[in-house]
Amino acid sequence: MMRFILPFVVFVVLAVFLFVGLNLNPREVPSPLVGKSAPAFTLPQLHEPAKQFSPADMKGQVWLLNVWASWCVSCKEEHPVLMELSRRNMVPIYGLDYKDKQADAELWLKKGGDPYVLSVADAEGRIGIDYGVYGVPETYVIDKQGVIQYKQIGPVTPQSLTEKILPLVAELQAK
């Protein structure tokens, strides 16, 4: 009888962990970067490679950094939401074109519209690594001091925009 108790206890513990894990939202993976300064970089602009962009250029402004790629299926899903946000002119959106070919990225923006103030090209994905990108798309809300305040994993949806991103942007802009 005793030899069955230990396997039963192990089974119950594993079942509890599985049950708890199944109720977690994979879109809400905590980022170790939230509350820390956005990693510094200087990259060429997608449309004008002779010009460069750095997050340091944005000090004093609340802004969004959207990681995207022309090959990304979910990016196509969020693109209309970003286009509408851009039209509303509530917060500047900057793009980080991740592991993409410049010609493909430019064509994608030309066909679908360009919601970004500008995009930079992270062809090798090194900046994405610094930002802890799990996969595209991802969006970061960055405050006036250059600190990441929120990370959206996956596509920005109308719901995430109205419930999380825009209220946070308004709060940060008021500070």
Rosetta constraint file for C-alpha pairs under 8 A:
AtomPair CA 1 CA 5 HARMONIC 7.02 0.50
AtomPair CA 2 CA 6 HARMONIC 7.40 0.50
AtomPair CA 3 CA 7 HARMONIC 7.57 0.50
AtomPair CA 4 CA 8 HARMONIC 6.14 0.50
AtomPair CA 5 CA 9 HARMONIC 6.10 0.50
AtomPair CA 6 CA 10 HARMONIC 6.21 0.50
AtomPair CA 7 CA 11 HARMONIC 6.04 0.50
AtomPair CA 8 CA 12 HARMONIC 6.21 0.50
AtomPair CA 9 CA 13 HARMONIC 6.24 0.50
AtomPair CA 10 CA 14 HARMONIC 6.19 0.50
AtomPair CA 11 CA 15 HARMONIC 6.05 0.50
AtomPair CA 12 CA 16 HARMONIC 6.18 0.50
AtomPair CA 13 CA 17 HARMONIC 6.37 0.50
AtomPair CA 14 CA 18 HARMONIC 6.12 0.50
AtomPair CA 15 CA 19 HARMONIC 6.04 0.50
AtomPair CA 16 CA 20 HARMONIC 6.18 0.50
AtomPair CA 17 CA 21 HARMONIC 6.01 0.50
AtomPair CA 18 CA 22 HARMONIC 6.11 0.50
AtomPair CA 19 CA 23 HARMONIC 6.74 0.50
AtomPair CA 20 CA 24 HARMONIC 6.89 0.50
AtomPair CA 25 CA 29 HARMONIC 7.62 0.50
AtomPair CA 27 CA 152 HARMONIC 7.44 0.50
AtomPair CA 27 CA 153 HARMONIC 5.43 0.50
AtomPair CA 27 CA 154 HARMONIC 6.71 0.50
AtomPair CA 28 CA 152 HARMONIC 7.86 0.50
AtomPair CA 28 CA 153 HARMONIC 7.17 0.50
AtomPair CA 29 CA 153 HARMONIC 7.72 0.50
AtomPair CA 31 CA 132 HARMONIC 7.77 0.50
AtomPair CA 31 CA 151 HARMONIC 6.96 0.50
AtomPair CA 33 CA 37 HARMONIC 7.45 0.50
AtomPair CA 33 CA 38 HARMONIC 7.40 0.50
AtomPair CA 33 CA 131 HARMONIC 7.41 0.50
AtomPair CA 33 CA 132 HARMONIC 7.91 0.50
AtomPair CA 33 CA 148 HARMONIC 6.55 0.50
AtomPair CA 34 CA 147 HARMONIC 7.55 0.50
AtomPair CA 34 CA 148 HARMONIC 5.05 0.50
AtomPair CA 34 CA 149 HARMONIC 5.25 0.50
AtomPair CA 34 CA 150 HARMONIC 5.89 0.50
AtomPair CA 34 CA 151 HARMONIC 7.07 0.50
AtomPair CA 35 CA 147 HARMONIC 6.03 0.50
AtomPair CA 35 CA 148 HARMONIC 5.60 0.50
AtomPair CA 35 CA 149 HARMONIC 5.62 0.50
AtomPair CA 36 CA 147 HARMONIC 5.27 0.50
AtomPair CA 36 CA 148 HARMONIC 5.86 0.50
AtomPair CA 36 CA 149 HARMONIC 7.95 0.50
AtomPair CA 37 CA 145 HARMONIC 7.91 0.50
AtomPair CA 37 CA 146 HARMONIC 5.58 0.50
AtomPair CA 37 CA 147 HARMONIC 4.10 0.50
AtomPair CA 37 CA 148 HARMONIC 6.04 0.50
AtomPair CA 38 CA 55 HARMONIC 7.51 0.50
AtomPair CA 38 CA 131 HARMONIC 7.59 0.50
AtomPair CA 38 CA 142 HARMONIC 7.35 0.50
AtomPair CA 38 CA 146 HARMONIC 5.84 0.50
AtomPair CA 38 CA 147 HARMONIC 5.44 0.50
AtomPair CA 38 CA 148 HARMONIC 5.60 0.50
AtomPair CA 39 CA 130 HARMONIC 6.40 0.50
AtomPair CA 39 CA 131 HARMONIC 6.58 0.50
AtomPair CA 40 CA 54 HARMONIC 6.92 0.50
AtomPair CA 40 CA 55 HARMONIC 6.31 0.50
AtomPair CA 40 CA 56 HARMONIC 7.29 0.50
AtomPair CA 41 CA 54 HARMONIC 5.53 0.50
AtomPair CA 41 CA 55 HARMONIC 6.87 0.50
AtomPair CA 41 CA 127 HARMONIC 7.09 0.50
AtomPair CA 42 CA 52 HARMONIC 6.29 0.50
AtomPair CA 42 CA 53 HARMONIC 5.50 0.50
AtomPair CA 42 CA 54 HARMONIC 4.59 0.50
AtomPair CA 42 CA 55 HARMONIC 7.77 0.50
AtomPair CA 43 CA 52 HARMONIC 5.36 0.50
AtomPair CA 43 CA 53 HARMONIC 5.57 0.50
AtomPair CA 43 CA 54 HARMONIC 6.74 0.50
AtomPair CA 43 CA 120 HARMONIC 5.95 0.50
AtomPair CA 43 CA 121 HARMONIC 6.60 0.50
AtomPair CA 43 CA 122 HARMONIC 7.28 0.50
AtomPair CA 44 CA 48 HARMONIC 7.24 0.50
AtomPair CA 44 CA 49 HARMONIC 4.73 0.50
AtomPair CA 44 CA 50 HARMONIC 6.52 0.50
AtomPair CA 44 CA 51 HARMONIC 5.73 0.50
AtomPair CA 44 CA 52 HARMONIC 4.31 0.50
AtomPair CA 44 CA 53 HARMONIC 6.32 0.50
AtomPair CA 44 CA 120 HARMONIC 5.65 0.50
AtomPair CA 44 CA 121 HARMONIC 6.26 0.50
AtomPair CA 45 CA 49 HARMONIC 4.89 0.50
AtomPair CA 45 CA 50 HARMONIC 7.34 0.50
AtomPair CA 45 CA 51 HARMONIC 5.76 0.50
AtomPair CA 45 CA 52 HARMONIC 5.46 0.50
AtomPair CA 45 CA 53 HARMONIC 6.38 0.50
AtomPair CA 45 CA 118 HARMONIC 6.86 0.50
AtomPair CA 45 CA 119 HARMONIC 5.75 0.50
AtomPair CA 45 CA 120 HARMONIC 4.29 0.50
AtomPair CA 45 CA 121 HARMONIC 6.35 0.50
AtomPair CA 46 CA 97 HARMONIC 7.92 0.50
AtomPair CA 46 CA 102 HARMONIC 6.82 0.50
AtomPair CA 46 CA 106 HARMONIC 7.54 0.50
AtomPair CA 46 CA 118 HARMONIC 7.46 0.50
AtomPair CA 46 CA 119 HARMONIC 5.43 0.50
AtomPair CA 46 CA 120 HARMONIC 4.91 0.50
AtomPair CA 46 CA 121 HARMONIC 5.42 0.50
AtomPair CA 47 CA 106 HARMONIC 7.27 0.50
AtomPair CA 47 CA 118 HARMONIC 7.87 0.50
AtomPair CA 47 CA 119 HARMONIC 7.55 0.50
AtomPair CA 52 CA 120 HARMONIC 7.92 0.50
AtomPair CA 53 CA 57 HARMONIC 7.01 0.50
AtomPair CA 53 CA 120 HARMONIC 7.01 0.50
AtomPair CA 54 CA 58 HARMONIC 7.70 0.50
AtomPair CA 55 CA 59 HARMONIC 7.35 0.50
AtomPair CA 55 CA 146 HARMONIC 7.25 0.50
AtomPair CA 56 CA 146 HARMONIC 7.37 0.50
AtomPair CA 58 CA 62 HARMONIC 7.75 0.50
AtomPair CA 58 CA 63 HARMONIC 7.58 0.50
AtomPair CA 58 CA 144 HARMONIC 7.50 0.50
AtomPair CA 58 CA 146 HARMONIC 7.42 0.50
AtomPair CA 59 CA 144 HARMONIC 5.46 0.50
AtomPair CA 59 CA 145 HARMONIC 5.77 0.50
AtomPair CA 59 CA 146 HARMONIC 5.98 0.50
AtomPair CA 60 CA 143 HARMONIC 7.81 0.50
AtomPair CA 60 CA 144 HARMONIC 4.20 0.50
AtomPair CA 60 CA 145 HARMONIC 6.21 0.50
AtomPair CA 60 CA 146 HARMONIC 7.95 0.50
AtomPair CA 61 CA 143 HARMONIC 6.54 0.50
AtomPair CA 61 CA 144 HARMONIC 4.45 0.50
AtomPair CA 61 CA 145 HARMONIC 7.81 0.50
AtomPair CA 61 CA 173 HARMONIC 7.67 0.50
AtomPair CA 62 CA 91 HARMONIC 6.92 0.50
AtomPair CA 62 CA 92 HARMONIC 7.69 0.50
AtomPair CA 62 CA 141 HARMONIC 7.38 0.50
AtomPair CA 62 CA 142 HARMONIC 5.74 0.50
AtomPair CA 62 CA 143 HARMONIC 4.51 0.50
AtomPair CA 62 CA 144 HARMONIC 5.03 0.50
AtomPair CA 62 CA 169 HARMONIC 6.84 0.50
AtomPair CA 62 CA 172 HARMONIC 6.78 0.50
AtomPair CA 62 CA 173 HARMONIC 6.23 0.50
AtomPair CA 63 CA 91 HARMONIC 5.76 0.50
AtomPair CA 63 CA 92 HARMONIC 5.20 0.50
AtomPair CA 63 CA 93 HARMONIC 6.11 0.50
AtomPair CA 63 CA 94 HARMONIC 7.51 0.50
AtomPair CA 63 CA 141 HARMONIC 6.07 0.50
AtomPair CA 63 CA 142 HARMONIC 5.44 0.50
AtomPair CA 63 CA 143 HARMONIC 6.70 0.50
AtomPair CA 63 CA 169 HARMONIC 7.97 0.50
AtomPair CA 64 CA 91 HARMONIC 7.11 0.50
AtomPair CA 64 CA 92 HARMONIC 6.29 0.50
AtomPair CA 64 CA 93 HARMONIC 4.78 0.50
AtomPair CA 64 CA 94 HARMONIC 6.05 0.50
AtomPair CA 64 CA 139 HARMONIC 6.64 0.50
AtomPair CA 64 CA 140 HARMONIC 5.52 0.50
AtomPair CA 64 CA 141 HARMONIC 4.81 0.50
AtomPair CA 64 CA 142 HARMONIC 6.10 0.50
AtomPair CA 65 CA 93 HARMONIC 6.06 0.50
AtomPair CA 65 CA 94 HARMONIC 4.95 0.50
AtomPair CA 65 CA 95 HARMONIC 5.72 0.50
AtomPair CA 65 CA 96 HARMONIC 6.88 0.50
AtomPair CA 65 CA 139 HARMONIC 5.54 0.50
AtomPair CA 65 CA 140 HARMONIC 5.10 0.50
AtomPair CA 65 CA 141 HARMONIC 6.72 0.50
AtomPair CA 65 CA 142 HARMONIC 7.53 0.50
AtomPair CA 66 CA 93 HARMONIC 6.94 0.50
AtomPair CA 66 CA 94 HARMONIC 6.17 0.50
AtomPair CA 66 CA 95 HARMONIC 4.87 0.50
AtomPair CA 66 CA 96 HARMONIC 6.02 0.50
AtomPair CA 66 CA 137 HARMONIC 6.97 0.50
AtomPair CA 66 CA 138 HARMONIC 5.85 0.50
AtomPair CA 66 CA 139 HARMONIC 4.30 0.50
AtomPair CA 66 CA 140 HARMONIC 6.46 0.50
AtomPair CA 67 CA 95 HARMONIC 5.90 0.50
AtomPair CA 67 CA 96 HARMONIC 4.65 0.50
AtomPair CA 67 CA 97 HARMONIC 6.08 0.50
AtomPair CA 67 CA 98 HARMONIC 6.39 0.50
AtomPair CA 67 CA 128 HARMONIC 7.91 0.50
AtomPair CA 67 CA 136 HARMONIC 5.98 0.50
AtomPair CA 67 CA 137 HARMONIC 5.28 0.50
AtomPair CA 67 CA 138 HARMONIC 5.15 0.50
AtomPair CA 67 CA 139 HARMONIC 6.11 0.50
AtomPair CA 68 CA 72 HARMONIC 7.02 0.50
AtomPair CA 68 CA 75 HARMONIC 6.11 0.50
AtomPair CA 68 CA 95 HARMONIC 6.88 0.50
AtomPair CA 68 CA 96 HARMONIC 6.15 0.50
AtomPair CA 68 CA 97 HARMONIC 5.18 0.50
AtomPair CA 68 CA 98 HARMONIC 5.87 0.50
AtomPair CA 68 CA 136 HARMONIC 5.52 0.50
AtomPair CA 68 CA 137 HARMONIC 5.03 0.50
AtomPair CA 68 CA 138 HARMONIC 7.23 0.50
AtomPair CA 69 CA 75 HARMONIC 6.97 0.50
AtomPair CA 69 CA 97 HARMONIC 5.27 0.50
AtomPair CA 69 CA 98 HARMONIC 5.44 0.50
AtomPair CA 69 CA 99 HARMONIC 7.10 0.50
AtomPair CA 69 CA 100 HARMONIC 5.97 0.50
AtomPair CA 69 CA 105 HARMONIC 6.72 0.50
AtomPair CA 69 CA 136 HARMONIC 7.09 0.50
AtomPair CA 69 CA 137 HARMONIC 7.70 0.50
AtomPair CA 70 CA 75 HARMONIC 7.65 0.50
AtomPair CA 70 CA 100 HARMONIC 6.83 0.50
AtomPair CA 70 CA 104 HARMONIC 6.26 0.50
AtomPair CA 70 CA 105 HARMONIC 5.26 0.50
AtomPair CA 70 CA 108 HARMONIC 5.81 0.50
AtomPair CA 71 CA 100 HARMONIC 7.54 0.50
AtomPair CA 72 CA 76 HARMONIC 6.92 0.50
AtomPair CA 72 CA 136 HARMONIC 6.69 0.50
AtomPair CA 72 CA 137 HARMONIC 7.49 0.50
AtomPair CA 73 CA 77 HARMONIC 6.90 0.50
AtomPair CA 74 CA 78 HARMONIC 6.49 0.50
AtomPair CA 74 CA 136 HARMONIC 7.50 0.50
AtomPair CA 74 CA 137 HARMONIC 6.65 0.50
AtomPair CA 74 CA 154 HARMONIC 7.27 0.50
AtomPair CA 74 CA 155 HARMONIC 6.05 0.50
AtomPair CA 75 CA 79 HARMONIC 5.91 0.50
AtomPair CA 75 CA 136 HARMONIC 7.12 0.50
AtomPair CA 75 CA 137 HARMONIC 5.67 0.50
AtomPair CA 75 CA 155 HARMONIC 6.43 0.50
AtomPair CA 76 CA 80 HARMONIC 7.75 0.50
AtomPair CA 77 CA 155 HARMONIC 6.90 0.50
AtomPair CA 78 CA 82 HARMONIC 6.43 0.50
AtomPair CA 78 CA 155 HARMONIC 5.11 0.50
AtomPair CA 78 CA 156 HARMONIC 5.47 0.50
AtomPair CA 78 CA 157 HARMONIC 6.29 0.50
AtomPair CA 79 CA 83 HARMONIC 6.12 0.50
AtomPair CA 79 CA 112 HARMONIC 7.74 0.50
AtomPair CA 80 CA 84 HARMONIC 6.19 0.50
AtomPair CA 81 CA 85 HARMONIC 6.21 0.50
AtomPair CA 81 CA 156 HARMONIC 6.96 0.50
AtomPair CA 81 CA 157 HARMONIC 6.52 0.50
AtomPair CA 81 CA 158 HARMONIC 6.46 0.50
AtomPair CA 82 CA 86 HARMONIC 6.01 0.50
AtomPair CA 82 CA 115 HARMONIC 5.97 0.50
AtomPair CA 82 CA 156 HARMONIC 7.65 0.50
AtomPair CA 83 CA 87 HARMONIC 6.27 0.50
AtomPair CA 83 CA 113 HARMONIC 7.20 0.50
AtomPair CA 83 CA 114 HARMONIC 7.13 0.50
AtomPair CA 83 CA 115 HARMONIC 4.84 0.50
AtomPair CA 84 CA 88 HARMONIC 6.32 0.50
AtomPair CA 85 CA 89 HARMONIC 6.50 0.50
AtomPair CA 85 CA 90 HARMONIC 6.97 0.50
AtomPair CA 85 CA 91 HARMONIC 7.87 0.50
AtomPair CA 85 CA 115 HARMONIC 7.86 0.50
AtomPair CA 86 CA 90 HARMONIC 7.33 0.50
AtomPair CA 86 CA 91 HARMONIC 7.57 0.50
AtomPair CA 86 CA 92 HARMONIC 7.28 0.50
AtomPair CA 86 CA 93 HARMONIC 7.14 0.50
AtomPair CA 86 CA 115 HARMONIC 5.31 0.50
AtomPair CA 86 CA 116 HARMONIC 7.28 0.50
AtomPair CA 87 CA 115 HARMONIC 7.88 0.50
AtomPair CA 91 CA 169 HARMONIC 7.43 0.50
AtomPair CA 92 CA 116 HARMONIC 7.41 0.50
AtomPair CA 92 CA 117 HARMONIC 6.44 0.50
AtomPair CA 93 CA 115 HARMONIC 7.02 0.50
AtomPair CA 93 CA 116 HARMONIC 5.06 0.50
AtomPair CA 93 CA 117 HARMONIC 5.93 0.50
AtomPair CA 93 CA 118 HARMONIC 7.83 0.50
AtomPair CA 94 CA 116 HARMONIC 5.08 0.50
AtomPair CA 94 CA 117 HARMONIC 5.60 0.50
AtomPair CA 94 CA 118 HARMONIC 5.48 0.50
AtomPair CA 94 CA 119 HARMONIC 5.72 0.50
AtomPair CA 95 CA 116 HARMONIC 5.90 0.50
AtomPair CA 95 CA 117 HARMONIC 7.86 0.50
AtomPair CA 95 CA 118 HARMONIC 6.26 0.50
AtomPair CA 95 CA 119 HARMONIC 4.15 0.50
AtomPair CA 95 CA 120 HARMONIC 6.24 0.50
AtomPair CA 96 CA 119 HARMONIC 5.55 0.50
AtomPair CA 96 CA 120 HARMONIC 5.13 0.50
AtomPair CA 96 CA 121 HARMONIC 6.13 0.50
AtomPair CA 96 CA 122 HARMONIC 6.52 0.50
AtomPair CA 97 CA 105 HARMONIC 7.27 0.50
AtomPair CA 97 CA 119 HARMONIC 6.52 0.50
AtomPair CA 97 CA 120 HARMONIC 5.98 0.50
AtomPair CA 97 CA 121 HARMONIC 4.93 0.50
AtomPair CA 97 CA 122 HARMONIC 5.71 0.50
AtomPair CA 97 CA 123 HARMONIC 7.36 0.50
AtomPair CA 98 CA 121 HARMONIC 6.67 0.50
AtomPair CA 98 CA 122 HARMONIC 5.04 0.50
AtomPair CA 98 CA 123 HARMONIC 5.97 0.50
AtomPair CA 98 CA 124 HARMONIC 7.67 0.50
AtomPair CA 98 CA 125 HARMONIC 5.85 0.50
AtomPair CA 98 CA 128 HARMONIC 6.98 0.50
AtomPair CA 98 CA 136 HARMONIC 7.73 0.50
AtomPair CA 99 CA 121 HARMONIC 7.93 0.50
AtomPair CA 99 CA 122 HARMONIC 5.93 0.50
AtomPair CA 99 CA 123 HARMONIC 4.26 0.50
AtomPair CA 99 CA 124 HARMONIC 5.54 0.50
AtomPair CA 99 CA 125 HARMONIC 5.32 0.50
AtomPair CA 100 CA 104 HARMONIC 7.13 0.50
AtomPair CA 100 CA 105 HARMONIC 6.62 0.50
AtomPair CA 100 CA 121 HARMONIC 7.64 0.50
AtomPair CA 100 CA 122 HARMONIC 7.50 0.50
AtomPair CA 100 CA 123 HARMONIC 5.47 0.50
AtomPair CA 101 CA 105 HARMONIC 6.21 0.50
AtomPair CA 101 CA 123 HARMONIC 6.88 0.50
AtomPair CA 102 CA 106 HARMONIC 6.12 0.50
AtomPair CA 102 CA 121 HARMONIC 7.35 0.50
AtomPair CA 103 CA 107 HARMONIC 6.12 0.50
AtomPair CA 104 CA 108 HARMONIC 6.09 0.50
AtomPair CA 105 CA 109 HARMONIC 6.31 0.50
AtomPair CA 106 CA 110 HARMONIC 6.08 0.50
AtomPair CA 107 CA 111 HARMONIC 6.13 0.50
AtomPair CA 108 CA 112 HARMONIC 6.06 0.50
AtomPair CA 108 CA 113 HARMONIC 7.89 0.50
AtomPair CA 109 CA 113 HARMONIC 5.05 0.50
AtomPair CA 109 CA 114 HARMONIC 5.06 0.50
AtomPair CA 110 CA 114 HARMONIC 6.86 0.50
AtomPair CA 122 CA 126 HARMONIC 6.86 0.50
AtomPair CA 122 CA 127 HARMONIC 6.44 0.50
AtomPair CA 122 CA 128 HARMONIC 7.44 0.50
AtomPair CA 125 CA 129 HARMONIC 6.41 0.50
AtomPair CA 126 CA 130 HARMONIC 6.52 0.50
AtomPair CA 127 CA 131 HARMONIC 6.31 0.50
AtomPair CA 128 CA 132 HARMONIC 6.17 0.50
AtomPair CA 128 CA 133 HARMONIC 5.20 0.50
AtomPair CA 129 CA 133 HARMONIC 5.89 0.50
AtomPair CA 133 CA 138 HARMONIC 7.02 0.50
AtomPair CA 134 CA 153 HARMONIC 7.75 0.50
AtomPair CA 135 CA 153 HARMONIC 7.90 0.50
AtomPair CA 135 CA 154 HARMONIC 7.61 0.50
AtomPair CA 136 CA 153 HARMONIC 7.93 0.50
AtomPair CA 136 CA 154 HARMONIC 6.61 0.50
AtomPair CA 137 CA 153 HARMONIC 6.86 0.50
AtomPair CA 137 CA 154 HARMONIC 5.14 0.50
AtomPair CA 137 CA 155 HARMONIC 5.61 0.50
AtomPair CA 138 CA 151 HARMONIC 7.08 0.50
AtomPair CA 138 CA 152 HARMONIC 5.52 0.50
AtomPair CA 138 CA 153 HARMONIC 4.78 0.50
AtomPair CA 138 CA 154 HARMONIC 5.39 0.50
AtomPair CA 138 CA 155 HARMONIC 6.70 0.50
AtomPair CA 138 CA 156 HARMONIC 7.99 0.50
AtomPair CA 139 CA 151 HARMONIC 5.75 0.50
AtomPair CA 139 CA 152 HARMONIC 4.97 0.50
AtomPair CA 139 CA 153 HARMONIC 6.76 0.50
AtomPair CA 139 CA 154 HARMONIC 7.92 0.50
AtomPair CA 139 CA 156 HARMONIC 7.47 0.50
AtomPair CA 140 CA 148 HARMONIC 6.54 0.50
AtomPair CA 140 CA 149 HARMONIC 7.43 0.50
AtomPair CA 140 CA 150 HARMONIC 5.67 0.50
AtomPair CA 140 CA 151 HARMONIC 4.59 0.50
AtomPair CA 140 CA 152 HARMONIC 6.31 0.50
AtomPair CA 141 CA 148 HARMONIC 5.86 0.50
AtomPair CA 141 CA 149 HARMONIC 5.56 0.50
AtomPair CA 141 CA 150 HARMONIC 5.11 0.50
AtomPair CA 141 CA 151 HARMONIC 6.54 0.50
AtomPair CA 141 CA 165 HARMONIC 7.38 0.50
AtomPair CA 141 CA 169 HARMONIC 7.36 0.50
AtomPair CA 142 CA 146 HARMONIC 5.72 0.50
AtomPair CA 142 CA 147 HARMONIC 5.41 0.50
AtomPair CA 142 CA 148 HARMONIC 4.46 0.50
AtomPair CA 142 CA 149 HARMONIC 5.73 0.50
AtomPair CA 142 CA 150 HARMONIC 7.39 0.50
AtomPair CA 143 CA 147 HARMONIC 5.39 0.50
AtomPair CA 143 CA 148 HARMONIC 6.47 0.50
AtomPair CA 143 CA 149 HARMONIC 6.63 0.50
AtomPair CA 143 CA 172 HARMONIC 6.32 0.50
AtomPair CA 143 CA 173 HARMONIC 7.96 0.50
AtomPair CA 144 CA 172 HARMONIC 7.64 0.50
AtomPair CA 144 CA 173 HARMONIC 7.87 0.50
AtomPair CA 150 CA 165 HARMONIC 7.89 0.50
AtomPair CA 152 CA 156 HARMONIC 7.03 0.50
AtomPair CA 156 CA 160 HARMONIC 6.08 0.50
AtomPair CA 156 CA 161 HARMONIC 6.41 0.50
AtomPair CA 157 CA 161 HARMONIC 6.01 0.50
AtomPair CA 158 CA 162 HARMONIC 6.16 0.50
AtomPair CA 159 CA 163 HARMONIC 5.82 0.50
AtomPair CA 160 CA 164 HARMONIC 5.37 0.50
AtomPair CA 160 CA 165 HARMONIC 6.39 0.50
AtomPair CA 161 CA 165 HARMONIC 4.81 0.50
AtomPair CA 161 CA 166 HARMONIC 5.69 0.50
AtomPair CA 162 CA 166 HARMONIC 5.62 0.50
AtomPair CA 162 CA 167 HARMONIC 6.99 0.50
AtomPair CA 163 CA 167 HARMONIC 6.77 0.50
AtomPair CA 164 CA 168 HARMONIC 6.22 0.50
AtomPair CA 165 CA 169 HARMONIC 6.10 0.50
AtomPair CA 166 CA 170 HARMONIC 6.07 0.50
AtomPair CA 167 CA 171 HARMONIC 6.17 0.50
AtomPair CA 168 CA 172 HARMONIC 6.11 0.50
AtomPair CA 169 CA 173 HARMONIC 6.01 0.50
AtomPair CA 170 CA 174 HARMONIC 6.21 0.50
AtomPair CA 171 CA 175 HARMONIC 6.72 0.50
